[in-house]
Amino acid sequence: MCAYSGLLVPVRAADGRIQGIQIRRDNADRMKYAWMSSAGKPYGTGARSWIHVAGDRNKKQAVITEGAIKGDVSSILTERSLFICLPGVNAISFLNDTLRELRVTQVWEAFDMDKRCNPQVQAAVIRLRQEMKKAGIPCRMMAWDPAYKGIDDFLVRKRSA
């Protein structure tokens, strides 16, 4: 039984296997996304903050953004660029493991453009850069016309122009 209706979003690990499923809720008063979980059921399991990987897993440069759908769309629009997608800008617990497994040598941070004015996102960018520095992986910031919130929005507009 599921308490939410919406779009099921498979969240894929570095090896391409589905490790979790999010539900993009149709009617989101507060939480737009919920994790599918069987916690509390016999032999059930809870959900974690899974990292989603989209695109060519052999590439050594990756774009880090927020959201599996955003990463899938962006990867398709950039001819399978490698996107590593956090479930939220602060959900970096498993990021280093994913980067190590993929043998990534360079990352580009592509959080939504509200990073220019949202203090929480600005703080998340700083934490991400600190984590990449500790991991020894160069990290550069991507920016685009702020009229387009996410990188996926910008890439869709760029493609249709």
Buried (B, 14 or more C-beta within 10 A) or exposed (E): EEEBEBEEBEBBBBEEEEBBBBBBBEEEEEEEBBBBBEEEEEEEEEBBBBBBBBBEBEBEEBBBBBBBBBBBBBBBBBEBBBBBBBBEBBBBEBBBEBBEBBEBEEBBBBBBBBBEEBEEBBEBBEEBBEBBEEBEBEBEEBEBEEEBEBBBBBBBEEEEE
